[in-house]
Amino acid sequence: MAGPPPDLFSGRSERLGVTEKVLTLPAEGCSKRAPKWEPNSDSSDAGRRLNAREEQIWRNVWHLPQAVAWHMPEYAYLKPIVRMYVVACAVAETEQATAADRTVVLKYAEQIGLTTAGLRRLYWHIVDTDTKSSAPRLHVVQGGLDPRDEWERLQEGNEHAQNE
């Protein structure tokens, strides 16, 4: 996809049916337990166990709003990336971490929806369920109105004001 991620709640997105694909995630986070750590079986660290810091990060990320989606079967493909994100975070926090190590964390974060761009790309929206004010305001397309008509009406008003 070239360019920035789409605005999920623009009039154009609504007309194209994008807003119907949006998954609303609760801002209070996920109340389910973190799944058991299952390393990738095809990787060199297949039998590897988590160290204390990785385990803490693993538990913390599974309480984020995005974890609601990660628990869903249609987003199961993101779990290996969440695992890689956790390991990369622990590495990036060390004194020996390089700029590349920290960049990898950002890339994984976007893929699993932890950044604004990642949320948009996945069509996820975090909403505070306690208040209605945080609900997105969708652009309402009213039938019969043409923006060109509005433009002409404004131009006529400007010409009338200049003639006075």
N, C-alpha and C positions, 0 to 999 in steps of 0.2 A: 504494500500500500504506500503510495507516494504522498507526501505532505503530512500535515498534522492529523491526528485522529479526529473523527467527526464529532461535532457537538451533538450529543445524544438527544437533546431536547430542543433543537432548532425546528423551525417550520419545515425546512427541507427534509430533515430526518423523519419528521412525523409523516410527511407526504409519501416518503419512500418506505414507510413501515418499519423504520429502525427502532422507533420507540416501543414497538410491540416486543422486540427482542430483549429489552433491557431487564436485567435481573436486579431487583432491589435487595440490598443487603442491610441488615439492622446495624445501626451505629454502635449499639451496646456490645456487639461482637457475638462470637459463637459460644454457646453454652455446652456443646458436646465435648466429650473427652478427646484429647489428641490421640490419633491412631498410633498403633505400635510402630516403632521404627523398623522399616523393612528396607535394608540397603538394596541397591540394584544388583541383581544376581549376575549380570554380565560384566560387572566392573571388577577391578582388581581388589577393591576393598569389600568384597561380598560378605565376609564374616566379621567385618569391623563393627565395633560397638561405639556408641556415642561417648564422648568425654563429658564431664560435668557441665561445661559451658554450652556445648552443642545441645545437650538435653534440656537445659534451661531455655535456650532459643527455640527449640522444637516445641516445647510446651507453650511458650509465649505466642508464637505465630499462630497456633491453632485456636487461640482465643480472639483473634482479630476478626473483623467483619467478613473478610475475604474467605475465612475458613468455612463459613456457611456454604459457600459455593464449592470449595475443595472437597467437602463431604459428599457432594452430589455426584451421581454416577457419570453424568455428562461432562464433568470436569475432572474425572479421575486421572486423565492424562497429565494433569498439573502436579500430582503428588511427587513424582521423581524430581521435578524442578524445585519443589518446596524443599525436598531433602538436600539437593545441591545448594540451594540458597542458605540453608542452615549451616552446612559445613563451610561454605564460602564466608558467611558472616563471622564465624568463629576464627577463621584464618585472617580475615581482614582486620580483626580487633587486635591482633598480636603486633609486637614491635617489629617483627621481621616482615610484615606485610608490605607488598609493593603496590604501586599505583594500579597495576594490572589486577591484583587481587581485589582491590576495592572497586574497580570498574566492573568486574565480574558480578559482584554483589548487586550493583545497580541494574545490570542486564537481567539477572534472575528476578529481581524485584519487579521490574516492568513486566516480565513474562507471566508472573503469578498474580498480577493485579495489585501490587503494593504501591504503585505510583499513579499519579493522575492519568498519565498517558496509558498505562496498563489497564486501568479501570475502564477508560473509554474504548480501548481496543477490544476488550472482552465484553463490552456492553453491560458493565456493572455500575450500579449507582448506590452509594451508601446514604441511607436516610435515617434520621433520628425518628424512631417510631413513637416517641413520647409527645412530640410537637408536630403540628401540621405545617408550621411555617417553613420547615426545611424540605418539604415535598417540592419536587421540581415543578416549575410552572411551564406547561407546554404551550407552545405557540398555537393559537387557535386559528385555523384557516376557515374563514367564513365564505360560503358559496356566493357567487355573484359579484363580489367586490374585486375590482382589478386595481392594482397599485398605480397603474397608468392614469386611471380616472382620478384618483386622489392627487396625483402629481399635477394634472391639468387644473383641478379645482384650486390647488394652492397657487399655481401660476396666475390664474385669473384673479385671485385675491390680491396677489402682489401687484398686478397691473392696475387694479382698481385703486389700491392704496397710493400708487405713484401718480395717478391722474388727479388725485385730490389736492 
